[in-house]
């Protein structure tokens, strides 16, 4: 019997030694470390987005977009491009000159006046925008800063674009676009498909 007890003691000693000296597995708490993970994909900024793709939109308040829309509108009038004008103009356009009111005009009426007026002969064959406006002096500001009262059909975030007319433009555009005597005014609703909502 003592001999069996000795055997138990001898066998227990290596097991205890192994239990004390063996490295214990570390316990993991929380989420796994991400220090070695690559940074998440960030696409380069773009002004437009495509459905089903990851895109970072670059926004700058829409000022440059509104200026470009105003220039494209003038070009459409000068070139007599009906399709371009229809794409740029909203269905109903608020009258912005001589002052902004709630009065609206149909897009079709504006296009008809601009393209079918007998006064188009005053264009004299000129087809460049720089003949009629000073594109470098176009000014853009939020509608909320440009006028005191905003008609219900417009938004404070719409953009009020002032287009300085050169002498040739003053002689011609007064007959093609209502209120365009010394300057033109275009109210633009910026976005993926910008629209002119006031003239």
N, C-alpha and C positions, 0 to 999 in steps of 0.2 A: 504493500500500500504506500509506504513512503516513497518507494521508487516511482510509482505512477505520479505522485504529486510532484516529484522532481522533474519528471518529463514534461508535465503541464507548465511548470515554471520556466523551463528552458525554452519551450516552444512559444510561450507568451512573450518572452523578451524580444525576439526579432520582430514580432508583429508590432509591438509597442514602439520599437525603434523605427520601423518603417513608417508607422503612422505619424511619429513626431518629426522625422527628417524629410519626408516626401513633400515636395512643393504642392501647395493647395491651389486649385484653379480659382482664378479671380472671379468675383461676382460682377456682372455687368448691370449697371443701373442706368435707366433712362435710355435715350436714343443712341444709336451707334455714332461714332465720331465721323464728321464730314470734312475734316481738315484736308484730306487728300482728294476729295471730290472736285471735279472741274466746276467752274462757275456756271450758273444756268445760262442757256442760250438767250442772247438779247439781239434781236434783229436790228439792222440799221434803220434810222428814222425815215419815214416816207410820208408824203402828203396825201396818199390814197391808200385804201385798204382793199384787199381781195377776199371774198368769202372763202373760208376754209383754210386760210393761211395765218401765220403769226406775224403781226405787223406792229411796229412802234410808230404811232402817228406823231409827226412833228407839227406843233401848233404855234402860231405866232400872232393870234388874234384875228387872222384873216385879212389883214391890211393889204398885203401884196396880192392876194387872190382877188380882192375887191377891185384893186387898181387894174389888174389884168382884165377883169370882166368889163370894166368901163371902156377900156381901150378896144376890146373885142366888139363891144356894142357899136362904138364909133366906126370901126372898120366895117362892120356889117352894114351900117347905113351907107357909108361911102361906096362900098362895092356893090350895093344892092343885093346882098345875100340874104334872102328870105329865110332859108333854113337856119342860118346862124342866129338870126334875130329871134326866131321862134324858140330855139333851144335856150337862149339866154333869158327871155322874158317869161315871167309868171303869167298865169291866165288873166288875172286882174292886177292892174298896175295903179298904185296911188299917185295922184298928182302931187309933185314935190315943188313945183315952181308956178307962180312967184313965191308961194309959201306952201308948206306941207299941210294938206288937209285930208279929210277922210274921203274925198271924192275919188272915185275909181274910173279907170278907162279899161276897155277890153284890149287884150294883146293884139287882136286882129285889127282893131282901129289904128293902133300905133304903127303897126307894120305897114298897113295900107297907106297911111299918110307919109311915112318915111320913104316908101319905095315907089309910090305912084304919083307923088306931087309933081305938078308941071315945073316947079321950081328946081327940080333936080338938074336942070340945064345949067344952073349956077355953079355946079360942081366943076364945070369946064374940063372934064376928062381927067381931073386929078383923082388918084386912087390911093395916095399915101396919107396915113393918119396925121403925120407931122405937118401936113399942109393946113390942117384945120384946128388942131388942139396942141397945147403945150403939155405933152405927156410927162415931162420931168417935173412939172409943178402941180400935178394932181395931188390932192389932199384927201386923206381918209381919216374918219373919226367915228366912234360909236354913235349911233343915233341918239342915245341918251344924253350925250354931250353936245350934240348939234342943235337940238330943238327942245323947247320947253314942254310941249305937249305931244305925246306920241299917239297917233290914231290906233284904235283897237286892232286893226289888221296888221300892224307892224309890231316888232319886238325891240326892246332897248338894245339888244345885242346886234341888230341889223346895222350895217355900215353905211354911213353917209359919205358919198364920194363927190368931191367938187372937181369939175373938169374945166380948166381955163380954156376959153376959145380964142384962137388967133383971129386977126381981122377977117381972113377968108372964111373961117368957121362962123364968125358972127354974121356974116352976110348970107351964109347958106343955111345953117342949122335952125335959124329962127323960123324957117318955113317947113322944115322937116320934122322937128321935134318941138312940141309945145313948151314954151318957157325958156328955150335955149337961145338967149340973146347975147349976153356978155359971158356967160358961163353955162355949163351944163351941170346937172345934178343927177346922180344915179344912186339909188338905195339898193344895196346888195345884201342878200341873205347868204352868208358864206356856208360852206359845207362841202360834202363830197360832190354834189351837183349844185353849184351856186346858181342863184336866180336873181334877176332884177325884179324887185317888188315895188319900186317907186321911181318915177321920172319927173 
